[in-house]
Amino acid sequence: MDQQAITAAYRRYAPVYDVLFGPVFEPGRRRLVEALNCRPGDEILEVGVGTGLSLPYYPRHANVTGIDLSPHMLARANIQVRRHALRNVALMAMDVQRLSFPDASFDKVSALYVASVVPDPAEMMQELERVCRPGGEVVIVNHFTRKNGVVARIERGLAPLARSLGFRPLFPLDAFIGLTRLELTEATPVNAFGYWTLLRFRNPS
């Protein structure tokens, strides 16, 4: 995976993303926002905001900053902001591996379906830890590789197509958790057949 491949893939996905992935990923979006338990005045960062399908679910009493690498996806997210009059939302083009925010800028950080997309997940996790305030939470929803069965065989077959697909079909959970010093407090299956997983981390630093 590299930024050029990611940008190219999501330029293709942008016009059809909501149709292809909207309903399938919807339960995970709702569950993630519920897990954040946003309090009045909370500063929330959503990385990989995509077309902004999650944005209307955030309570209006929280301030939400959404970032994405793809300008084509952000253009769609801006439509969501205008359509729902989301005055508590700000959108920015930014690389999650090199966030421009100061340390400890956010009470909570969310990442929907982006961990297996970024070129370097370790750098992403380091940045999420850096910008999350001590005692704050990082909540992630992503697919992780099955260890056996039909789905595992499909994932292995798709692995050589990662650049074209725009994500890694092979993405082991244990290896991902090992990338961060954040404290894992929850791992819950979400979406159809529980194929995706919600991970809740606490920032103890």
C-alpha positions as CSV (number, residue, x, y, z in Angstrom):
1,M,0.0,0.0,0.0
2,D,1.1,3.6,-0.7
3,Q,-0.6,7.0,-0.9
4,Q,-0.7,7.0,-4.7
5,A,-2.5,3.7,-4.8
6,I,-4.9,4.7,-2.0
7,T,-5.8,8.0,-3.6
8,A,-6.3,6.3,-7.0
9,A,-8.5,3.6,-5.5
10,Y,-10.7,6.1,-3.6
11,R,-11.1,8.4,-6.5
12,R,-12.8,5.4,-8.2
13,Y,-14.8,4.5,-5.1
14,A,-16.0,8.1,-4.3
15,P,-19.0,8.2,-6.7
16,V,-20.3,4.8,-5.7
17,Y,-19.0,4.3,-2.1
18,D,-22.3,5.2,-0.4
19,V,-24.2,2.7,-2.5
20,L,-21.6,-0.1,-2.3
21,F,-20.6,0.2,1.4
22,G,-23.3,2.4,3.0
23,P,-25.8,-0.2,4.2
24,V,-23.1,-2.9,4.8
25,F,-21.0,-0.8,7.2
26,E,-24.0,1.1,8.8
27,P,-24.2,-0.9,12.0
28,G,-20.5,-0.4,12.6
29,R,-20.8,3.3,12.2
30,R,-23.6,3.6,14.7
31,R,-21.9,1.3,17.2
32,L,-18.7,3.3,17.0
33,V,-20.4,6.6,17.7
34,E,-22.3,5.0,20.6
35,A,-19.1,3.6,22.0
36,L,-17.5,7.1,22.0
37,N,-20.2,8.3,24.4
38,C,-19.6,11.9,23.4
39,R,-20.1,14.4,26.2
40,P,-21.0,18.1,25.8
41,G,-17.9,20.0,24.6
42,D,-15.9,16.9,23.7
43,E,-13.4,17.3,20.9
44,I,-13.6,14.3,18.6
45,L,-11.3,13.4,15.7
46,E,-12.5,11.0,13.1
47,V,-9.7,9.8,10.8
48,G,-10.5,8.5,7.3
49,V,-13.9,10.2,7.4
50,G,-14.5,9.2,3.8
51,T,-17.9,10.4,2.4
52,G,-19.0,11.4,5.9
53,L,-21.7,8.8,6.4
54,S,-21.0,8.6,10.1
55,L,-21.1,12.4,10.7
56,P,-24.9,12.8,11.2
57,Y,-24.7,10.3,14.1
58,Y,-22.5,12.4,16.3
59,P,-24.4,14.5,18.9
60,R,-24.5,18.2,18.1
61,H,-23.0,19.0,21.5
62,A,-19.6,17.5,20.5
63,N,-17.1,19.2,18.2
64,V,-16.1,16.8,15.4
65,T,-13.0,17.1,13.1
66,G,-13.0,14.8,10.2
67,I,-9.9,14.2,8.1
68,D,-9.2,12.1,4.9
69,L,-6.4,11.8,2.4
70,S,-8.8,11.6,-0.6
71,P,-10.1,14.9,-1.9
72,H,-12.8,13.1,-3.8
73,M,-14.1,11.4,-0.7
74,L,-14.0,14.7,1.3
75,A,-16.0,16.4,-1.5
76,R,-18.8,13.9,-0.7
77,A,-18.4,14.4,3.0
78,N,-18.9,18.1,2.5
79,I,-22.2,17.4,0.9
80,Q,-23.2,15.5,4.0
81,V,-22.2,18.4,6.2
82,R,-24.3,20.8,4.1
83,R,-27.3,18.5,3.8
84,H,-27.6,17.9,7.5
85,A,-26.4,21.4,8.6
86,L,-23.7,20.0,10.7
87,R,-22.3,23.1,12.3
88,N,-20.3,21.1,14.8
89,V,-18.2,19.4,12.1
90,A,-15.0,20.6,10.4
91,L,-13.4,18.7,7.5
92,M,-9.7,18.8,6.5
93,A,-7.5,17.0,3.9
94,M,-4.8,15.4,6.0
95,D,-2.6,12.3,6.2
96,V,-3.4,10.3,9.4
97,Q,0.3,9.2,9.5
98,R,1.4,12.9,9.8
99,L,-1.3,14.8,11.7
100,S,-0.8,18.5,12.0
101,F,-2.6,18.8,15.3
102,P,-0.7,19.5,18.6
103,D,-0.3,16.8,21.2
104,A,-3.4,15.9,23.3
105,S,-5.8,17.9,21.1
106,F,-8.7,15.5,21.3
107,D,-10.8,13.8,24.0
108,K,-11.6,10.9,21.7
109,V,-10.5,9.6,18.4
110,S,-12.3,7.3,15.9
111,A,-11.2,5.4,12.9
112,L,-13.7,3.7,10.7
113,Y,-12.5,1.1,8.1
114,V,-9.2,2.8,7.7
115,A,-6.6,0.8,9.6
116,S,-6.1,-1.7,6.8
117,V,-5.9,1.1,4.2
118,V,-3.0,3.3,5.5
119,P,0.5,2.5,4.2
120,D,1.9,2.2,7.8
121,P,-0.6,1.3,10.5
122,A,2.1,1.6,13.2
123,E,2.6,5.3,12.3
124,M,-1.2,5.8,12.3
125,M,-1.5,4.4,15.8
126,Q,1.4,6.5,17.1
127,E,-0.3,9.6,15.8
128,L,-3.7,8.7,17.2
129,E,-2.0,8.1,20.6
130,R,-0.2,11.4,20.3
131,V,-3.2,13.6,19.6
132,C,-5.5,11.8,22.1
133,R,-5.5,13.3,25.6
134,P,-4.4,11.3,28.6
135,G,-7.3,9.2,29.8
136,G,-9.0,9.6,26.4
137,E,-10.2,6.9,24.1
138,V,-9.4,5.7,20.6
139,V,-12.2,3.6,19.0
140,I,-11.5,1.7,15.8
141,V,-13.7,-0.4,13.5
142,N,-12.0,-2.6,10.9
143,H,-11.9,-6.0,9.3
144,F,-9.2,-8.4,10.5
145,T,-8.0,-11.6,8.9
146,R,-9.8,-14.8,9.7
147,K,-7.5,-17.6,10.7
148,N,-9.3,-20.4,8.8
149,G,-12.3,-21.2,6.7
150,V,-13.7,-20.0,3.4
151,V,-13.3,-16.3,4.2
152,A,-9.6,-16.9,5.1
153,R,-9.1,-18.5,1.7
154,I,-10.8,-15.6,0.0
155,E,-8.6,-13.1,1.9
156,R,-5.5,-14.9,0.8
157,G,-6.6,-14.9,-2.8
158,L,-7.3,-11.2,-2.7
159,A,-4.0,-10.3,-1.1
160,P,-2.1,-9.7,-4.3
161,L,-4.8,-7.2,-5.4
162,A,-4.3,-4.9,-2.3
163,R,-3.1,-1.9,-4.3
164,S,-6.0,-2.0,-6.7
165,L,-8.6,-2.7,-4.0
166,G,-7.2,0.1,-1.8
167,F,-7.0,-2.0,1.4
168,R,-5.2,-5.0,2.8
169,P,-7.3,-8.2,2.7
170,L,-4.7,-9.8,5.0
171,F,-4.7,-7.8,8.3
172,P,-4.1,-9.9,11.5
173,L,-5.7,-8.6,14.7
174,D,-3.0,-9.6,17.1
175,A,-0.3,-8.0,15.0
176,F,-2.3,-4.8,14.8
177,I,-2.9,-4.6,18.6
178,G,0.8,-5.1,19.0
179,L,1.5,-1.8,17.2
180,T,0.3,0.4,20.0
181,R,0.9,1.2,23.6
182,L,-2.7,2.1,24.0
183,E,-4.6,-0.1,26.5
184,L,-7.2,-2.4,24.7
185,T,-10.4,-2.4,26.8
186,E,-13.0,-3.9,24.3
187,A,-13.1,-6.0,21.2
188,T,-16.6,-6.6,19.8
189,P,-17.8,-8.0,16.5
190,V,-19.9,-5.7,14.4
191,N,-21.7,-5.6,11.0
192,A,-22.9,-8.6,9.0
193,F,-21.7,-12.0,10.4
194,G,-19.4,-10.2,12.8
195,Y,-16.7,-10.0,10.2
196,W,-15.6,-6.5,11.4
197,T,-14.4,-5.7,14.9
198,L,-14.8,-2.7,17.1
199,L,-11.7,-2.1,19.2
200,R,-11.8,0.4,22.1
201,F,-8.5,1.6,23.5
202,R,-7.7,3.9,26.5
203,N,-4.8,6.2,26.4
204,P,-3.0,5.7,29.7
205,S,-0.1,8.1,29.0
